């Protein structure tokens, strides 16, 4: 079972001693110090880190967390965006042009569904694909460049992965803006973000 270790009342520990206390607790539990989240429950300090740890260990909880704690939606959405961008980069490393298009759209659609759920929007995978296509049309030039760059051998494959990753981040960011504020990003803003 996934687990999260939280150390409460860290406000009672001096700043200079906190790392030593975390290291000692980690050693006693057979963990690394970065696996322990120090919090102050009475004022909510580092609650966001606890939520991100929950989302990382149980991705199915992301929508429920976003609905229950709207002030943390951006952090939860960003985690989905980063995960999708990493997957997109890995997919784009496939050296053959066009073969990665459907898996990229699938990864980006899953990201859009996840972001929609965080912001409490009902959205189907088909609708998410339409959104990706709509946003993607504004990024068509980058997508074509990403595909053609694969002809450049290893440097081209790496460039393709970077373009796929950055495009996914822009799509995720545009999705967040749309779900959060009903604001569509202009094509100029999308270009600026991808630069």
Contact map, one row per residue, 1 for C-alpha under 8 A:
111000000000000000000000000000000000000000000000000000000000000000000000000000000000000000000000000000000000000000000000000000000000000000000000000000000000000000000000000000000000000000000000000
111100000000000000000000000000000000000000000000000000001100000000000000000000000000000000000000000000000000000000000000000000000000000000000000000000000000000000000000000000000000000000000000000
111110000000000000000000000000000000000000000000000000001000000000000000000000000000000000000000000000000000000000000000000000000000000000000000000000000000000000000000000000000000000000000000000
011111000000000000000000000000000011100000000000010011000000000000000000000000000000000000000000000000000000000000000000000000000000000000000000000000000000000000000000000000000000000000000000000
001111100000000000000000000000000011100000000000000000000000000000000000000000000000000000000000000000000000000000000000000000000000000000000000000000000000000000000000000000000000000000000000000
000111110000000000000000000000000001111000000000010000000000000000000000000000000000000000000000000000000000000000000000000000000000000000000000000000000000000000000000000000000000000000000000000
000011111100000000000000000000000001111000000000000000000000000000000000000000000000000000000000000000000000000000000000000000000000000000000000000000000000000000000000000000000000000000000000000
000001111100000000000000000000000000011110000000000000000000000000000000000000000000000000000000000000000000000000000000000000000000000000000000000000000000000000000000000000000000000000000000000
000000111111100000000000000000000000011110000000000000000000000000000000000000000000000000000000000000000000000000000000000000000000000000000000000000000000000000000000000000000000000000000000000
000000111111100001000000000000000000011100000000000000000000000000000000000000000000000000000000000000000000000000000000000000000000000000000000000000000000000000000000000000000000000000000000000
000000001111110000000000000000000000001100000000000000000000000000000000000000000000000000000000000000000000000000000000000000000000000000000000000000000000000000000000000000000000000000000000000
000000001111110000000000000000000000000000000000000000000000000000000000000000000000000000000000000000000000000000000000000000000000000000000000000000000000000000000000000000000000000000000000000
000000001111111011000000000000000000000000000000000000000000000000000000000000000000000000000000000000000000000000000000000000000000000000000000000000000000000000000000000000000000000000000000000
000000000011111111000000000000000000000000000000000000000000000000000000000000000000000000000000000000000000000000000000000000000000000000000000000000000000000000000000000000000000000000000000000
000000000000111111100000000000000000000000000000000000000000000000000000000000000000000000000000000000000000000000000000000000000000000000000000000000000000000000000000000000000000000000000000000
000000000000011111100000000000000000000000000000000000000000000000000000000000000000000000000000000000000000000000000000000000000000000000000000000000000000000000000000000000000000000000000000000
000000000000111111111000000000000000000000000000000000000000000000000000000000000000000000000000000000000000000000000000000000000000000000000000000000000000000000000000000000000000000000000000000
000000000100111111111100000000000000000000000000000000000000000000000000000000000000000000000000000000000000000000000000000000000000000000000000000000000000000000000000000000000000000000000000000
000000000000001111111110000000000000000000000000000000000000000000000000000000000000000000000000000000000000000000000000000000000000000000000000000000000000000000000000000000000000000000000000000
000000000000000011111111000000000000000000000000000000000000000000000000000000000000000000000000000000000000000000000000000000000000000000000000000000000000000000000000000000000000000000000000000
000000000000000011111111100000000000000000000000000000000000000000000000000000000000000000000000000000000000000000000000000000000000000000000000000000000000000000000000000000000000000000000000000
000000000000000001111111110000001001010000000000000000000000000000000000000000000000000000000000000000000000000000000000000000000000000000000000000000000000000000000000000000000000000000000000000
000000000000000000111111111000011000000000000000000000000000000000000000000000000000000000000000000000000000000000000000000000000000000000000000000000000000000000000000000000000000000000000000000
000000000000000000011111111100000000000000000000000000000000000000000000000000000000000000000000000000000000000000000000000000000000000000000000000000000000000000000000000000000000000000000000000
000000000000000000001111111110001000000000000000000000000000000000000000000000000000000000000000000000000000000000000000000000000000000000000000000000000000000000000000000000000000000000000000000
000000000000000000000111111111111011000000000000000000000000000000000000000000000000000000000000000000000000000000000000000000000000000000000000000000000000000000000000000000000000000000000000000
000000000000000000000011111111111000000000000000000000000000000000000000000000000000000000000000000000000000000000000000000000000000000000000000000000000000000000000000000000000000000000000000000
000000000000000000000001111111100000000000000000000000000000000000000000000000000000000000000000000000000000000000000000000000000000000000000000000000000000000000000000000000000000000000000000000
000000000000000000000000111111100000000000000000000000000000000000000000000000000000000000000000000000000000000000000000000000000000000000000000000000000000000000000000000000000000000000000000000
000000000000000000000000011111110000000000000000000000000000000000000000000000000000000000000000000000000000000000000000000000000000000000000000000000000000000000000000000000000000000000000000000
000000000000000000000000011111111010000000000000000000000000000000000000000000000000000000000000000000000000000000000000000000000000000000000000000000000000000000000000000000000000000000000000000
000000000000000000000010011001111111000000000000000000000000000000000000000000000000000000000000000000000000000000000000000000000000000000000000000000000000000000000000000000000000000000000000000
000000000000000000000110111000111111000000000000000000000000000000000000000000000000000000000000000000000000000000000000000000000000000000000000000000000000000000000000000000000000000000000000000
000000000000000000000000000000011111100000000000000000000000000000000000000000000000000000000000000000000000000000000000000000000000000000000000000000000000000000000000000000000000000000000000000
000110000000000000000000010000111111100000000000000000000000000000000000000000000000000000000000000000000000000000000000000000000000000000000000000000000000000000000000000000000000000000000000000
000111100000000000000100010000011111110000000000000000000000000000000000000000000000000000000000000000000000000000000000000000000000000000000000000000000000000000000000000000000000000000000000000
000111100000000000000000000000000111111000000100110000000000000000000000000000000000000000000000000000000000000000000000000000000000000000000000000000000000000000000000000000000000000000000000000
000001111100000000000100000000000001111100000100000000000000000000000000000000000000000000000000000000000000000000000000000000000000000000000000000000000000000000000000000000000000000000000000000
000001111110000000000000000000000000111110011110000000000000000000000000000000000000000000000000000000000000000000000000000000000000000000000000000000000000000000000000000000000000000000000000000
000000011110000000000000000000000000011111111100000000000000000000000000000000000000000000000000000000000000000000000000000000000000000000000000000000000000000000000000000000000000000000000000000
000000011000000000000000000000000000001111111010000000000000000000000000000000000000000000000000000000000000000000000000000000000000000000000000000000000000000000000000000000000000000000000000000
000000000000000000000000000000000000000111110000000000000000000000000000000000000000000000000000000000000000000000000000000000000000000000000000000000000000000000000000000000000000000000000000000
000000000000000000000000000000000000000111111000000000000000000000000000000000000000000000000000000000000000000000000000000000000000000000000000000000000000000000000000000000000000000000000000000
000000000000000000000000000000000000001111111110000000000000000000000000000000000000000000000000000000000000000000000000000000000000000000000000000000000000000000000000000000000000000000000000000
000000000000000000000000000000000000001110111111000000000000000000000000000000000000000000000000000000000000000000000000000000000000000000000000000000000000000000000000000000000000000000000000000
000000000000000000000000000000000000111100011111110000000000000000000000000000000000000000000000000000000000000000000000000000000000000000000000000000000000000000000000000000000000000000000000000
000000000000000000000000000000000000001010011111111000000000000000000000000000000000000000000000000000000000000000000000000000000000000000000000000000000000000000000000000000000000000000000000000
000000000000000000000000000000000000000000001111111100000000000000000001001000000000000000000000000000000000000000000000000000000000000000000000000000000000000000000000000000000000000000000000000
000000000000000000000000000000000000100000000111111110000000000000000000000000000000000000000000000000000000000000000000000000000000000000000000000000000000000000000000000000000000000000000000000
000101000000000000000000000000000000100000000111111111000000000000000000000000000000000000000000000000000000000000000000000000000000000000000000000000000000000000000000000000000000000000000000000
000000000000000000000000000000000000000000000011111111100000000010000000000100000000000000000000000000000000000000000000000000000000000000000000000000000000000000000000000000000000000000000000000
000000000000000000000000000000000000000000000001111111110000000000000000001100100000000000000000000000000000000000000000000000000000000000000000000000000000000000000000000000000000000000000000000
000100000000000000000000000000000000000000000000111111111000000000000000000000000000000000000000000000000000000000000000000000000000000000000000000000000000000000000000000000000000000000000000000
000100000000000000000000000000000000000000000000011111111110100000000000000000000000000000000000000000000000000000000000000000000000000000000000000000000000000000000000000000000000000000000000000
000000000000000000000000000000000000000000000000001111111111110000000000000100000000000000000000000000000000000000000000000000000000000000000000000000000000000000000000000000000000000000000000000
000000000000000000000000000000000000000000000000000111111110000000000000000000000000000000000000000000000000000000000000000000000000000000000000000000000000000000000000000000000000000000000000000
011000000000000000000000000000000000000000000000000011111110000000000000000000000000000000000000000000000000000000000000000000000000000000000000000000000000000000000000000000000000000000000000000
010000000000000000000000000000000000000000000000000001111111110000000000000000000000000000000000000000000000000000000000000000000000000000000000000000000000000000000000000000000000000000000000000
000000000000000000000000000000000000000000000000000001111111110000000000000000000000000000000000000000000000000000000000000000000000000000000000000000000000000000000000000000000000000000000000000
000000000000000000000000000000000000000000000000000000100111111000000000000000000000000000000000000000000000000000000000000000000000000000000000000000000000000000000000000000000000000000000000000
000000000000000000000000000000000000000000000000000001100111111110000000000000000000000000000000000000000000000000000000000000000000000000000000000000000000000000000000000000000000000000000000000
000000000000000000000000000000000000000000000000000000100111111111000000000100000000000000000000000000000000000001001100000000000000000000000000000000000000000000000000000000000000000000000000000
000000000000000000000000000000000000000000000000000000000001111111100000000000000000000000000000000000000000000001001111000000000000000000000000000000000000000000000000000000000000000000000000000
000000000000000000000000000000000000000000000000000000000000111111110000000000000000000000000000000000000000000000000100000000000000000000000000000000000000000000000000000000000000000000000000000
000000000000000000000000000000000000000000000000001000000000111111111100100000000000000000000000000000000000000000000100000000000000000000000000000000000000000000000000000000000000000000000000000
000000000000000000000000000000000000000000000000000000000000011111111101100100000000000000000000000000000000000000001111000000000000000000000000000000000000000000000000000000000000000000000000000
000000000000000000000000000000000000000000000000000000000000001111111100000000000000000000000000000000000000000000000111000000000000000000000000000000000000000000000000000000000000000000000000000
000000000000000000000000000000000000000000000000000000000000000111111100000000000000000000000000000000000000000000000000000000000000000000000000000000000000000000000000000000000000000000000000000
000000000000000000000000000000000000000000000000000000000000000011111111100000000000000000000000000000000000000000000000000000000000000000000000000000000000000000000000000000000000000000000000000
000000000000000000000000000000000000000000000000000000000000000011111111100000000000000000000000000000000000000000000010000000000000000000000000000000000000000000000000000000000000000000000000000
000000000000000000000000000000000000000000000000000000000000000000001111110000000000000000000000000000000000000000000000000000000000000000000000000000000000000000000000000000000000000000000000000
000000000000000000000000000000000000000000000001000000000000000001001111111100000000000000000000000000000000000000000000000000000000000000000000000000000000000000000000000000000000000000000000000
000000000000000000000000000000000000000000000000000000000000000011001111111110000000000000000000000000000000000000000110000000000000000000000000000000000000000000000000000000000000000000000000000
000000000000000000000000000000000000000000000000000000000000000000000011111111000000000000000000000000000000000000000000000000000000000000000000000000000000000000000000000000010000000000000000000
000000000000000000000000000000000000000000000001000100000000000000000001111111100000000000000000000000000000000000000000000000000000000000000000000000000000000000000000000000000000000000000000000
000000000000000000000000000000000000000000000000001100100000010001000001111111110000000000000000000000000000000000000100000000000000000000000000000000000000000000000000000000000000000000000000000
000000000000000000000000000000000000000000000000000000000000000000000000111111111000000000000000000000000000000001100100000000000000000000000000000000000000000000000000000000010000000000000000000
000000000000000000000000000000000000000000000000000000000000000000000000011111111100000000000000000000000000000000000000000000000000000000000000000000000000000000000000000100000000000000000000000
000000000000000000000000000000000000000000000000000100000000000000000000001111111110000000000000000000000000000000000000000000000000000000000000000000000000000000000000000000000000000000000000000
000000000000000000000000000000000000000000000000000000000000000000000000000111111111000000000000000000000000001001100000000000000000000000000000000000000000000000000000000000000000000000000000000
000000000000000000000000000000000000000000000000000000000000000000000000000011111111100000000000000000000000001000000000000000000000000000000000000000000000000000000001100110000000000000000000000
000000000000000000000000000000000000000000000000000000000000000000000000000001111111110000000000000000000000000000000000000000000000000000000000000000000000000000000000100000000000000000000000000
000000000000000000000000000000000000000000000000000000000000000000000000000000111111111000000000000000000000000000000000000000000000000000000000000000000000000000000000000000000000000000000000000
000000000000000000000000000000000000000000000000000000000000000000000000000000011111111100000000000000000011001000000000000000000000000000000000000000000000000000001001100000000000000000000000000
000000000000000000000000000000000000000000000000000000000000000000000000000000001111111110000000000000000000000000000000000000000000000000000000000000000000000000011101100000000000000000000000000
000000000000000000000000000000000000000000000000000000000000000000000000000000000111111111000000000000000000000000000000000000000000000000000000000000000000000000001000000000000000000000000000000
000000000000000000000000000000000000000000000000000000000000000000000000000000000011111111100000000000000010000000000000000000000000000000000000000000000000000000001000000000000000000000000000000
000000000000000000000000000000000000000000000000000000000000000000000000000000000001111111110000000000010011000000000000000000000000000000000000000000000000000010011001000000000000000000000000000
000000000000000000000000000000000000000000000000000000000000000000000000000000000000111111111000000000000000000000000000000000000000000000000000000000000000000111111000000000000000000000000000000
000000000000000000000000000000000000000000000000000000000000000000000000000000000000011111111100000000000000000000000000000000000000000000000000000000000000000010000000000000000000000000000000000
000000000000000000000000000000000000000000000000000000000000000000000000000000000000001111111100000100110000000000000000000000000000000000000000000000000000000010000000000000000000000000000000000
000000000000000000000000000000000000000000000000000000000000000000000000000000000000000111111110000100010000000000000000000000000000000000000000000000000000100110010000000000000000000000000000000
000000000000000000000000000000000000000000000000000000000000000000000000000000000000000011111110000000000000000000000000000000000000000000000000000000000000110110000000000000000000000000000000000
000000000000000000000000000000000000000000000000000000000000000000000000000000000000000001111111101100000000000000000000000000000000000000000000000000000000100000000000000000000000000000000000000
000000000000000000000000000000000000000000000000000000000000000000000000000000000000000000011111100000000000000000000000000000000000000000000000000001101000100000000000000000000000000000000000000
000000000000000000000000000000000000000000000000000000000000000000000000000000000000000000000111111100000000000000000000000000000000000000000000000001100000000000000000000000000000000000000000000
000000000000000000000000000000000000000000000000000000000000000000000000000000000000000000000111111100000000000000000000000000000000000000000000001101100000000000000000000000000000000000000000000
000000000000000000000000000000000000000000000000000000000000000000000000000000000000000000000001111110000000000000000000000000000000000000000000001000000000000000000000000000000000000000000000000
000000000000000000000000000000000000000000000000000000000000000000000000000000000000000000000101111111000000000000000000000000000000000000000000000000000000000000000000000000000000000000000000000
000000000000000000000000000000000000000000000000000000000000000000000000000000000000000000110101111111110000000000000000000000000000000000000000000000000000000000000000000000000000000000000000000
000000000000000000000000000000000000000000000000000000000000000000000000000000000000000000000000011111111000000000000000000000000000000000000000000000000000000000000000000000000000000000000000000
000000000000000000000000000000000000000000000000000000000000000000000000000000000000000000000000001111111100000000000000000000000000000000000000000000000000000000000000000000000000000000000000000
000000000000000000000000000000000000000000000000000000000000000000000000000000000000000000100000000111111110000000000000000000000000000000000000000000000000000000000000000000000000000000000000000
000000000000000000000000000000000000000000000000000000000000000000000000000000000000000100110000000111111111000000000000000000000000000000000000000000000000000000010000000000000000000000000000000
000000000000000000000000000000000000000000000000000000000000000000000000000000000000000000000000000011111111100000000000000000001001000000000000000000000000000000000000000000000000000000000000000
000000000000000000000000000000000000000000000000000000000000000000000000000000000000000000000000000001111111110000000000000000001000000000000000000000000000000000000000000000000000000000000000000
000000000000000000000000000000000000000000000000000000000000000000000000000000000001001100000000000000111111111000000000000000000000000000000000000000000000000000000000000000000000000000000000000
000000000000000000000000000000000000000000000000000000000000000000000000000000000001000100000000000000011111111100000000000000001001000000000000000000000000000000000001001100000000000000000000000
000000000000000000000000000000000000000000000000000000000000000000000000000000000000000000000000000000001111111110000000000010011011000000000000000000000000000000000000000000000000000000000000000
000000000000000000000000000000000000000000000000000000000000000000000000000000000000000000000000000000000111111111000000000010010000000000000000000000000000000000000000000000000000000000000000000
000000000000000000000000000000000000000000000000000000000000000000000000000000011001000000000000000000000011111111100000000000000000000000000000000000000000000000000000000100000000000000000000000
000000000000000000000000000000000000000000000000000000000000000000000000000000000000000000000000000000000001111111110000000000010011000000000000000000000000000000000000000100100000000000000000000
000000000000000000000000000000000000000000000000000000000000000000000000000000000000000000000000000000000000111111111000001110010000000000000000000000000000000000000000000000000000000000000000000
000000000000000000000000000000000000000000000000000000000000011000000000000010010000000000000000000000000000011111111100000000000000000000000000000000000000000000000000000000000000000000000000000
000000000000000000000000000000000000000000000000000000000000000000000000000010010000000000000000000000000000001111111110000000000000000000000000000000000000000000000000000100110000000000000000000
000000000000000000000000000000000000000000000000000000000000000000000000000000000000000000000000000000000000000111111111111000000000000000000000000000000000000000000000000000110010000000000000000
000000000000000000000000000000000000000000000000000000000000011001000000000000000000000000000000000000000000000011111111111000000000000000000000000000000000000000000000000000000000000000000000000
000000000000000000000000000000000000000000000000000000000000011111100000100110000000000000000000000000000000000001111111100000000000000000000000000000000000000000000000000000000000000000000000000
000000000000000000000000000000000000000000000000000000000000001001100100100000000000000000000000000000000000000000111111100000000000000000000000000000000000000000000000000000000011000000000000000
000000000000000000000000000000000000000000000000000000000000001001100000000000000000000000000000000000000000000000011111110000000000000000000000000000000000000000000000000000000000000000000000000
000000000000000000000000000000000000000000000000000000000000000000000000000000000000000000000000000000000000000000011111111000000000000000000000000000000000000000000000000000000010000000000000000
000000000000000000000000000000000000000000000000000000000000000000000000000000000000000000000000000000000000000000011001111100000000000000000000000000000000000000000000000000000000000000000000000
000000000000000000000000000000000000000000000000000000000000000000000000000000000000000000000000000000000000000010011000111110110000000000000000000000000000000000000000000000000000000000000000000
000000000000000000000000000000000000000000000000000000000000000000000000000000000000000000000000000000000000000010000000011111110000000000000000000000000000000000000000000000000000000000000000000
000000000000000000000000000000000000000000000000000000000000000000000000000000000000000000000000000000000000110010000000001111111000000000000000000000000000000000000000000000000000000000000000000
000000000000000000000000000000000000000000000000000000000000000000000000000000000000000000000000000000000000000000000000000111111100000000000000000000000000000000000000000000000000000000000000000
000000000000000000000000000000000000000000000000000000000000000000000000000000000000000000000000000000000000000000000000001111111110000000000000000000000000000000000000000000000000000000000000000
000000000000000000000000000000000000000000000000000000000000000000000000000000000000000000000000000000000000110110000000001111111111000000000000000000000000000000000000000000000000000000000000000
000000000000000000000000000000000000000000000000000000000000000000000000000000000000000000000000000000001101100000000000000011111111100000000000000000000000000000000000000000000000000000000000000
000000000000000000000000000000000000000000000000000000000000000000000000000000000000000000000000000000000000000000000000000001111111110000000000000000000000000000000000000000000000000000000000000
000000000000000000000000000000000000000000000000000000000000000000000000000000000000000000000000000000000000100100000000000000111111111000000000000000000000000000000000000000000000000000000000000
000000000000000000000000000000000000000000000000000000000000000000000000000000000000000000000000000000001001100100000000000000011111111100000000000000000000000000000000001000000000000000000000000
000000000000000000000000000000000000000000000000000000000000000000000000000000000000000000000000000000000000000000000000000000001111111110000000000000000000000000000000000000000000000000000000000
000000000000000000000000000000000000000000000000000000000000000000000000000000000000000000000000000000000000000000000000000000000111111111000000000000000000000000000000000000000000000000000000000
000000000000000000000000000000000000000000000000000000000000000000000000000000000000000000000000000000000000000000000000000000000011111111100000000000000000000000000000001001000000000000000000000
000000000000000000000000000000000000000000000000000000000000000000000000000000000000000000000000000000000000000000000000000000000001111111110000000000000000000000000000001000000000000000000000000
000000000000000000000000000000000000000000000000000000000000000000000000000000000000000000000000000000000000000000000000000000000000111111110000000000000000000000000000000000000000000000000000000
000000000000000000000000000000000000000000000000000000000000000000000000000000000000000000000000000000000000000000000000000000000000011111111000000000000000000000000000000000000000000000100100000
000000000000000000000000000000000000000000000000000000000000000000000000000000000000000000000000000000000000000000000000000000000000001111111110000000000000000000000010000000000000000000000110000
000000000000000000000000000000000000000000000000000000000000000000000000000000000000000000000000000000000000000000000000000000000000000111111111000000000000000000000000000000000000000000000000000
000000000000000000000000000000000000000000000000000000000000000000000000000000000000000000000000000000000000000000000000000000000000000001111111100000000000000000000000000000000000000000000000000
000000000000000000000000000000000000000000000000000000000000000000000000000000000000000000000000000000000000000000000000000000000000000000111111110000000000000000100010000000000000000000000000000
000000000000000000000000000000000000000000000000000000000000000000000000000000000000000000000000000000000000000000000000000000000000000000111111111000000000000000110000000000000000000000000000000
000000000000000000000000000000000000000000000000000000000000000000000000000000000000000000000000000000000000000000000000000000000000000000011111111100000000000000000000000000000000000000000000000
000000000000000000000000000000000000000000000000000000000000000000000000000000000000000000000000000000000000000000000000000000000000000000001111111110000000000000000000000000000000000000000000000
000000000000000000000000000000000000000000000000000000000000000000000000000000000000000000000000000000000000000000000000000000000000000000000111111111000000001110110000000000000000000000000000000
000000000000000000000000000000000000000000000000000000000000000000000000000000000000000000000000110000000000000000000000000000000000000000000011111111000000000100000000000000000000000000000000000
000000000000000000000000000000000000000000000000000000000000000000000000000000000000000000000000100000000000000000000000000000000000000000000001111111100000000000000000000000000000000000000000000
000000000000000000000000000000000000000000000000000000000000000000000000000000000000000000000000000000000000000000000000000000000000000000000000111111110001101100000000000000000000000000000000000
000000000000000000000000000000000000000000000000000000000000000000000000000000000000000000000011100000000000000000000000000000000000000000000000011111111101100100000000000000000000000000000000000
000000000000000000000000000000000000000000000000000000000000000000000000000000000000000000000011100000000000000000000000000000000000000000000000000111111001100000000000000000000000000000000000000
000000000000000000000000000000000000000000000000000000000000000000000000000000000000000000000000000000000000000000000000000000000000000000000000000011111111100000000000000000000000000000000000000
000000000000000000000000000000000000000000000000000000000000000000000000000000000000000000000010000000000000000000000000000000000000000000000000000001111111100000000000000000000000000000000000000
000000000000000000000000000000000000000000000000000000000000000000000000000000000000000000000000000000000000000000000000000000000000000000000000000001011111110000000000000000000000000000000000000
000000000000000000000000000000000000000000000000000000000000000000000000000000000000000000000000000000000000000000000000000000000000000000000000000000011111111000000000000000000000000000000000000
000000000000000000000000000000000000000000000000000000000000000000000000000000000000000000000000000000000000000000000000000000000000000000000000000011111111111100000000000000000000000000000000000
000000000000000000000000000000000000000000000000000000000000000000000000000000000000000000011110000000000000000000000000000000000000000000000000000011111111111110000000000000000000000000000000000
000000000000000000000000000000000000000000000000000000000000000000000000000000000000000000001000000000000000000000000000000000000000000000000000000000000111111111000000000000000000000000000000000
000000000000000000000000000000000000000000000000000000000000000000000000000000000000000000000000000000000000000000000000000000000000000000000000010010000011111111100000000000000000000000000000000
000000000000000000000000000000000000000000000000000000000000000000000000000000000000000010011000000000000000000000000000000000000000000000000000011011000001111111110000000000000000000000000000000
000000000000000000000000000000000000000000000000000000000000000000000000000000000000000111111000000000000000000000000000000000000000000000000000010000000000111111111000000000000000000000000000000
000000000000000000000000000000000000000000000000000000000000000000000000000000000000000010000000000000000000000000000000000000000000000000000000000000000000011111111100000000000000000000000000000
000000000000000000000000000000000000000000000000000000000000000000000000000000000000000010000000000000000000000000000000000000000000000000000110010000000000001111111110000000000000000000000000000
000000000000000000000000000000000000000000000000000000000000000000000000000000000000100110010000000000010000000000000000000000000000000000000010010000000000000111111111000000000000000000000000000
000000000000000000000000000000000000000000000000000000000000000000000000000000000001111110000000000000000000000000000000000000000000000000000000000000000000000011111111100000000000000000000000000
000000000000000000000000000000000000000000000000000000000000000000000000000000000000100000000000000000000000000000000000000000000000000000000000000000000000000001111111110000000000000000000000010
000000000000000000000000000000000000000000000000000000000000000000000000000000000000000000000000000000000000000000000000000000000000000000100100000000000000000000111111111000000000000000000000010
000000000000000000000000000000000000000000000000000000000000000000000000000000001001100100000000000000000001000000000000000000000000000000000000000000000000000000011111111100000000000000000000000
000000000000000000000000000000000000000000000000000000000000000000000000000000001101100000000000000000000000000000000000000000000000000000000000000000000000000000001111111110000000000000000000000
000000000000000000000000000000000000000000000000000000000000000000000000000000000000000000000000000000000000000000000000000000000000000000000000000000000000000000000111111111000000000000000100110
000000000000000000000000000000000000000000000000000000000000000000000000000000000000000000000000000000000001000000000000000000000001001100000000000000000000000000000011111111100000000000000000000
000000000000000000000000000000000000000000000000000000000000000000000000000001001000000000000000000000000001001100100000000000000000000000000000000000000000000000000001111111110000000000000000000
000000000000000000000000000000000000000000000000000000000000000000000000000000001000000000000000000000000000000000000000000000000000000000000000000000000000000000000000111111111000000000000000000
000000000000000000000000000000000000000000000000000000000000000000000000000000000000000000000000000000000000000000000000000000000000001000000000000000000000000000000000011111111100000110000100000
000000000000000000000000000000000000000000000000000000000000000000000000000000000000000000000000000000000000000100110000000000000000000000000000000000000000000000000000001111111110000000000000000
000000000000000000000000000000000000000000000000000000000000000000000000010010000000000000000000000000000000000000110000000000000000000000000000000000000000000000000000000111111111000000000000000
000000000000000000000000000000000000000000000000000000000000000000000000000000000000000000000000000000000000000000000000000000000000000000000000000000000000000000000000000011111111111110000000000
000000000000000000000000000000000000000000000000000000000000000000000000000000000000000000000000000000000000000000000000000000000000000000000000000000000000000000000000000001111111111110000000000
000000000000000000000000000000000000000000000000000000000000000000000000000000000000000000000000000000000000000000010010100000000000000000000000000000000000000000000000000000111111111000000000000
000000000000000000000000000000000000000000000000000000000000000000000000000000000000000000000000000000000000000000000010000000000000000000000000000000000000000000000000000000011111111000000000000
000000000000000000000000000000000000000000000000000000000000000000000000000000000000000000000000000000000000000000000000000000000000000000000000000000000000000000000000000000001111111000000000000
000000000000000000000000000000000000000000000000000000000000000000000000000000000000000000000000000000000000000000000000000000000000000000000000000000000000000000000000000000001111111100000000000
000000000000000000000000000000000000000000000000000000000000000000000000000000000000000000000000000000000000000000000000000000000000000000000000000000000000000000000000000000001111111110000000000
000000000000000000000000000000000000000000000000000000000000000000000000000000000000000000000000000000000000000000000000000000000000000000000000000000000000000000000000000001001100011111000000000
000000000000000000000000000000000000000000000000000000000000000000000000000000000000000000000000000000000000000000000000000000000000000000000000000000000000000000000000000001001100001111101100000
000000000000000000000000000000000000000000000000000000000000000000000000000000000000000000000000000000000000000000000000000000000000000000000000000000000000000000000000000000000000000111111100000
000000000000000000000000000000000000000000000000000000000000000000000000000000000000000000000000000000000000000000000000000000000000000001000000000000000000000000000000000000000000000011111110000
000000000000000000000000000000000000000000000000000000000000000000000000000000000000000000000000000000000000000000000000000000000000000000000000000000000000000000000000000000000000000001111111000
000000000000000000000000000000000000000000000000000000000000000000000000000000000000000000000000000000000000000000000000000000000000000000000000000000000000000000000000000000000000000011111111100
000000000000000000000000000000000000000000000000000000000000000000000000000000000000000000000000000000000000000000000000000000000000000001100000000000000000000000000000010001000000000011111111110
000000000000000000000000000000000000000000000000000000000000000000000000000000000000000000000000000000000000000000000000000000000000000000100000000000000000000000000000000000000000000000111111111
000000000000000000000000000000000000000000000000000000000000000000000000000000000000000000000000000000000000000000000000000000000000000000000000000000000000000000000000000000000000000000011111111
000000000000000000000000000000000000000000000000000000000000000000000000000000000000000000000000000000000000000000000000000000000000000000000000000000000000000000000000010000000000000000001111111
000000000000000000000000000000000000000000000000000000000000000000000000000000000000000000000000000000000000000000000000000000000000000000000000000000000000000000000110010000000000000000000111111
000000000000000000000000000000000000000000000000000000000000000000000000000000000000000000000000000000000000000000000000000000000000000000000000000000000000000000000000000000000000000000000011111
